[in-house]
Amino acid sequence: MHSHVLQTVVQDLDKAFDAFFRRVKAGEKPGYPRFKGRNRWHSMGFKEYGNGFRVDGRRLKLSGIGRVAVRWHRPTEGQIKTLRISKKAGKWFASFSCVVDEPTPLPATGKDVGIDVGLASLITTSTGDRVAHPRFYRKAQRRLRVAQRRVARRTKGGKNRRKAIVMLQRQHERIGNQRKDYLNKLARTLVEQHDRIALEDLTITRMVHGNLATSILDAGWGYLVQRLTDKAASAGRVVVLVDPRNTSKTCSGCGRLFEGLTLKDRWVDCACGLSLDRDHNAAINILNRGGQLRWSSSSPLGGLGQ
């Protein structure tokens, strides 16, 4: 066992307790760090390239293990610093942390956009474009139920139960990969075609305690916001998070508040002459709150999810 593996475990434990005390001080639900037995421990880390691990051609050489064949999904960039080996759904992954050069910003487009996330449509932009909600989890629920029943019928501690658990994990992994792929492509499209993106600063952790929890988690709003923020930083774009209060209930034309608007009302009409889809109106309000009062009437999303 290489010494860096043991040091990484101690560092992970320290991070867990730091996060625990931070939540205690903030008055949040603390969540004491959970003990992980050998059946729940699925990762190990190396802290220095050349000391415990190194890339040997198309193989990865690990201390105490030897040369391991790797399926390289893309070339490594920059200088490799650390490595994390992890196991997920019966498969092993190697994640490298690398030092890379500063990315080149994308050329300016002169376009700004406000985005309203939802459940009827995944997003609606201030230009009126919609991207469909793929509902990957909902569509896979039948397969998940079959896999879950297979696990429940196996004897605890048996080899067949472990196999059934791996099959269930792979179903969940596939759903997660589909969602991430879809949202990554959407985030890239938005970042490439807009200089400034305004979004609602939603507290998703509070929203997932109601009847719509499954649909909200299936939509992946938090992951989309995170990917937009990360991609915008590397592309020289700006992502602005605005106050979400009354974005749907405020007229984007005159600022009047629609007091009696409910979730069932999908269209808003105002005395000022405004007549828009509820989500489109909210997206324009989000753009205005983001500090930019202009938007393009062209459709920037191409054929993605129309």
Backbone torsions as a table, in degrees:
resi	resn	phi	psi	omega
1	MET	NA	121.3	-179.5
2	HIS	-71.2	145.4	-176.7
3	SER	-62.4	-31.1	-179.1
4	HIS	-65.0	-30.5	178.8
5	VAL	-64.2	-43.5	179.9
6	LEU	-69.2	-38.6	178.3
7	GLN	-64.4	-38.0	179.3
8	THR	-64.8	-37.0	177.4
9	VAL	-61.4	-44.0	179.8
10	VAL	-64.9	-40.5	178.3
11	GLN	-63.9	-40.2	177.6
12	ASP	-63.6	-41.0	177.8
13	LEU	-62.8	-41.7	178.9
14	ASP	-62.8	-40.8	177.5
15	LYS	-63.6	-38.8	180.0
16	ALA	-63.6	-42.1	179.7
17	PHE	-73.0	-34.7	175.0
18	ASP	-59.3	-44.3	179.2
19	ALA	-66.4	-36.0	178.7
20	PHE	-62.8	-48.4	-178.7
21	PHE	-69.6	-31.5	176.5
22	ARG	-63.8	-42.5	179.0
23	ARG	-67.4	-35.6	177.9
24	VAL	-63.4	-46.0	-179.6
25	LYS	-65.2	-33.0	-178.5
26	ALA	-82.2	-3.2	-179.9
27	GLY	77.4	15.4	178.9
28	GLU	-87.3	171.8	174.7
29	LYS	-66.3	115.5	-167.0
30	PRO	-69.1	-45.3	-179.6
31	GLY	65.9	79.5	-178.3
32	TYR	-58.9	137.6	-179.2
33	PRO	-52.8	132.6	-174.0
34	ARG	-88.8	138.7	174.6
35	PHE	-66.1	136.3	178.6
36	LYS	-115.6	112.8	175.4
37	GLY	-75.4	178.4	-176.0
38	ARG	-63.5	-25.6	179.7
39	ASN	-79.8	-10.9	-179.3
40	ARG	-111.6	5.8	-177.3
41	TRP	-102.7	112.5	-170.9
42	HIS	-130.5	27.5	177.9
43	SER	-155.6	158.5	174.1
44	MET	-151.6	154.9	-174.2
45	GLY	-128.8	151.9	173.9
46	PHE	-122.4	137.6	-168.0
47	LYS	-96.8	-15.3	-172.5
48	GLU	-146.2	127.7	179.2
49	TYR	-66.3	134.5	-178.5
50	GLY	89.4	-12.1	178.1
51	ASN	-121.0	83.6	-177.4
52	GLY	111.6	-27.6	177.4
53	PHE	-154.8	153.3	172.2
54	ARG	-163.7	157.3	177.9
55	VAL	-86.8	126.0	-178.6
56	ASP	-119.8	89.9	-175.7
57	GLY	68.6	-122.2	176.7
58	ARG	-101.0	16.6	177.7
59	ARG	-120.4	162.2	179.2
60	LEU	-113.6	122.3	-179.1
61	LYS	-97.8	120.2	-177.5
62	LEU	-115.5	140.8	179.5
63	SER	-62.5	129.6	177.7
64	GLY	80.9	-7.3	-178.5
65	ILE	-117.7	-44.9	-179.5
66	GLY	108.7	-159.8	-178.1
67	ARG	-83.8	124.6	-175.3
68	VAL	-115.7	131.6	176.8
69	ALA	-69.1	138.5	-176.3
70	VAL	-129.3	138.6	169.2
71	ARG	-92.7	102.2	-175.7
72	TRP	-80.8	111.1	-177.7
73	HIS	-79.5	-15.6	173.0
74	ARG	-164.7	156.8	178.6
75	PRO	-66.6	146.4	175.0
76	THR	-73.8	144.0	-180.0
77	GLU	-115.3	143.8	176.5
78	GLY	73.4	-156.8	-176.8
79	GLN	-100.2	122.2	179.6
80	ILE	-71.1	131.7	-179.2
81	LYS	-113.1	-53.6	-176.1
82	THR	-131.3	168.4	-179.4
83	LEU	-140.8	139.6	173.5
84	ARG	-126.1	122.1	175.5
85	ILE	-98.4	126.9	-178.1
86	SER	-137.8	154.9	179.1
87	LYS	-116.2	130.1	-178.8
88	LYS	-144.0	124.0	178.4
89	ALA	52.4	42.9	175.9
90	GLY	79.8	2.9	-179.9
91	LYS	-120.6	149.1	-178.6
92	TRP	-103.6	140.8	-178.3
93	PHE	-128.4	144.4	174.8
94	ALA	-114.2	119.2	-179.2
95	SER	-113.4	120.0	-178.9
96	PHE	-99.3	140.3	168.9
97	SER	-102.7	125.5	-173.9
98	CYS	-126.3	150.8	172.1
99	VAL	-94.3	118.4	-176.4
100	VAL	-121.0	161.5	177.8
101	ASP	-70.6	160.6	177.2
102	GLU	-61.7	130.6	-179.2
103	PRO	-68.5	153.9	177.8
104	THR	-83.0	124.7	-179.7
105	PRO	-62.5	148.1	176.9
106	LEU	-73.8	152.6	177.3
107	PRO	-63.8	147.2	-178.1
108	ALA	-66.9	145.1	179.0
109	THR	-108.9	-19.9	-177.5
110	GLY	76.2	15.9	-178.0
111	LYS	-117.9	140.2	172.9
112	ASP	-120.1	155.2	-178.7
113	VAL	-147.9	142.4	169.9
114	GLY	-106.3	141.6	-174.3
115	ILE	-126.7	127.4	174.2
116	ASP	-109.6	118.5	178.1
117	VAL	-86.4	148.2	-177.6
118	GLY	-157.3	-170.6	-179.5
119	LEU	-109.6	-34.7	175.4
120	ALA	-64.1	-46.3	170.1
121	SER	-124.7	144.8	-178.7
122	LEU	-59.9	-49.9	174.3
123	ILE	-139.9	151.4	170.0
124	THR	-127.7	129.9	-176.5
125	THR	-96.9	168.5	179.7
126	SER	-69.7	-11.3	174.7
127	THR	-89.5	-3.9	-179.8
128	GLY	94.3	1.0	178.8
129	ASP	-76.1	147.1	178.7
130	ARG	-124.6	145.9	173.1
131	VAL	-119.2	127.0	-174.9
132	ALA	-65.9	149.9	175.0
133	HIS	-86.0	112.0	-174.3
134	PRO	-69.9	-25.9	178.3
135	ARG	53.5	54.6	-177.9
136	PHE	-63.3	-41.0	-178.4
137	TYR	-68.3	-44.0	180.0
138	ARG	-59.2	-42.0	-177.8
139	LYS	-69.8	-24.4	-176.7
140	ALA	-97.9	5.4	-174.6
141	GLN	-63.1	-32.9	179.7
142	ARG	-64.3	-46.2	178.7
143	ARG	-65.0	-36.1	179.6
144	LEU	-66.6	-39.2	179.2
145	ARG	-63.7	-40.6	178.4
146	VAL	-63.6	-44.6	-179.7
147	ALA	-66.0	-37.2	179.8
148	GLN	-68.6	-38.6	176.9
149	ARG	-65.0	-36.4	179.2
150	ARG	-62.9	-39.6	177.6
151	VAL	-65.8	-43.9	-176.2
152	ALA	-64.1	-28.3	-176.8
153	ARG	-85.9	-10.1	-179.2
154	ARG	-86.8	154.0	-179.8
155	THR	-74.1	131.5	-179.2
156	LYS	-62.6	135.3	-179.7
157	GLY	87.7	-7.3	-178.0
158	GLY	-86.6	162.7	-179.1
159	LYS	-67.7	-37.9	179.8
160	ASN	-65.4	-33.7	177.1
161	ARG	-67.5	-39.7	178.0
162	ARG	-62.4	-39.0	177.6
163	LYS	-65.6	-41.1	179.4
164	ALA	-65.4	-36.0	178.6
165	ILE	-65.1	-41.0	178.3
166	VAL	-62.6	-40.3	177.8
167	MET	-63.2	-40.6	176.7
168	LEU	-65.2	-41.2	178.7
169	GLN	-62.3	-37.9	-179.5
170	ARG	-68.2	-32.9	175.9
171	GLN	-64.4	-45.6	178.3
172	HIS	-65.6	-38.0	178.5
173	GLU	-63.0	-40.9	179.6
174	ARG	-62.6	-42.7	178.3
175	ILE	-62.3	-45.2	179.0
176	GLY	-62.0	-40.4	179.0
177	ASN	-65.7	-40.0	177.4
178	GLN	-61.1	-46.4	-178.9
179	ARG	-62.9	-46.4	-178.9
180	LYS	-63.8	-41.0	178.8
181	ASP	-61.8	-44.8	-179.4
182	TYR	-63.1	-45.7	-177.2
183	LEU	-72.5	-33.9	176.7
184	ASN	-63.5	-43.1	179.2
185	LYS	-66.6	-39.2	178.2
186	LEU	-64.8	-44.7	179.6
187	ALA	-62.4	-40.7	179.4
188	ARG	-63.5	-42.1	179.1
189	THR	-61.7	-45.2	-179.3
190	LEU	-64.4	-42.1	-177.8
191	VAL	-69.2	-38.2	-178.9
192	GLU	-66.3	-30.4	-170.3
193	GLN	-108.1	5.1	179.2
194	HIS	-140.7	142.6	176.6
195	ASP	-83.3	-31.8	-175.5
196	ARG	-137.9	130.4	-177.1
197	ILE	-124.9	124.6	179.0
198	ALA	-107.5	133.3	-178.9
199	LEU	-135.5	160.4	174.7
200	GLU	-77.3	140.0	176.9
201	ASP	-88.3	79.5	-173.8
202	LEU	-83.7	141.8	172.3
203	THR	-94.0	83.2	-172.2
204	ILE	-65.7	-32.8	-179.4
205	THR	-61.9	-28.1	177.5
206	ARG	-83.8	-26.7	-175.8
207	MET	-78.1	-18.8	-173.8
208	VAL	-91.3	22.5	177.3
209	HIS	-107.6	7.2	-178.9
210	GLY	-109.7	-162.3	-177.3
211	ASN	-69.9	-20.9	-176.6
212	LEU	-96.3	13.4	-174.0
213	ALA	-58.3	-47.5	-177.2
214	THR	-61.6	-43.5	-179.2
215	SER	-66.9	-37.9	179.8
216	ILE	-66.4	-45.3	178.9
217	LEU	-66.5	-35.3	177.9
218	ASP	-65.6	-31.9	180.0
219	ALA	-71.3	-31.1	178.4
220	GLY	71.6	41.0	-178.7
221	TRP	-58.9	-45.3	-177.7
222	GLY	-61.7	-41.7	179.3
223	TYR	-65.2	-39.4	179.0
224	LEU	-62.5	-45.6	179.1
225	VAL	-62.2	-41.9	-179.6
226	GLN	-64.8	-42.4	-180.0
227	ARG	-68.5	-37.9	175.8
228	LEU	-61.7	-42.8	-179.9
229	THR	-64.1	-44.5	-178.7
230	ASP	-66.7	-46.7	-178.4
231	LYS	-67.3	-35.7	179.1
232	ALA	-65.7	-38.4	-179.9
233	ALA	-62.9	-39.9	-179.2
234	SER	-78.9	-18.5	-177.8
235	ALA	-101.5	0.5	-179.3
236	GLY	76.2	23.1	177.7
237	ARG	-98.5	174.3	-178.7
238	VAL	-124.1	130.1	173.4
239	VAL	-114.8	125.4	-177.8
240	VAL	-115.1	128.1	175.7
241	LEU	-100.7	124.3	-173.7
242	VAL	-114.0	165.1	177.8
243	ASP	-65.0	123.7	-175.9
244	PRO	-82.1	-3.0	-174.1
245	ARG	-65.2	125.3	172.8
246	ASN	61.1	25.5	175.9
247	THR	-66.2	-32.3	179.2
248	SER	-85.1	-26.6	-174.8
249	LYS	-93.2	2.6	-178.7
250	THR	-109.2	134.3	177.0
251	CYS	-70.3	125.7	-179.8
252	SER	-75.1	-9.0	179.2
253	GLY	-91.0	-50.2	-175.1
254	CYS	-118.1	-9.5	178.7
255	GLY	87.6	6.4	179.7
256	ARG	-68.8	143.7	-178.8
257	LEU	-94.7	127.9	177.5
258	PHE	-87.3	96.6	-173.4
259	GLU	-66.6	-40.8	-173.6
260	GLY	-91.1	13.1	-177.1
261	LEU	-72.2	130.9	177.6
262	THR	-118.4	175.2	-179.9
263	LEU	-65.5	-24.1	179.5
264	LYS	-74.1	-20.2	-178.6
265	ASP	-82.8	111.9	-176.6
266	ARG	-102.8	0.6	-179.0
267	TRP	-137.4	139.2	-179.5
268	VAL	-118.7	136.0	175.1
269	ASP	-125.8	135.6	-177.3
270	CYS	-125.3	155.1	179.9
271	ALA	-64.4	-20.6	179.7
272	CYS	-75.7	-5.7	179.7
273	GLY	106.3	-5.2	179.8
274	LEU	-72.3	133.7	175.7
275	SER	-143.9	102.8	-173.1
276	LEU	-141.0	160.3	168.8
277	ASP	-62.0	143.1	-176.3
278	ARG	-54.7	-47.4	-177.3
279	ASP	-70.0	-36.2	177.1
280	HIS	-63.2	-43.5	177.5
281	ASN	-60.6	-42.6	179.7
282	ALA	-64.3	-39.2	-179.6
283	ALA	-63.9	-38.0	177.7
284	ILE	-66.1	-41.8	176.7
285	ASN	-61.6	-39.1	178.5
286	ILE	-64.0	-41.9	178.1
287	LEU	-62.7	-43.6	179.4
288	ASN	-62.8	-40.7	178.9
289	ARG	-69.3	-23.5	177.8
290	GLY	-74.7	-2.7	174.5
291	GLY	97.5	2.9	179.5
292	GLN	-122.7	131.3	-174.6
293	LEU	-108.4	18.8	179.3
294	ARG	-125.0	152.4	174.8
295	TRP	-153.9	155.3	-177.9
296	SER	-88.7	144.5	177.9
297	SER	-87.6	-5.6	178.9
298	SER	-78.2	162.6	179.9
299	SER	-92.7	107.7	-173.1
300	PRO	-86.3	-7.3	-170.7
301	LEU	-93.8	1.7	179.5
302	GLY	59.3	-132.6	-178.5
303	GLY	-100.3	15.8	-173.3
304	LEU	-82.7	102.2	169.9
305	GLY	75.0	19.1	179.4
306	GLN	-65.6	NA	NA
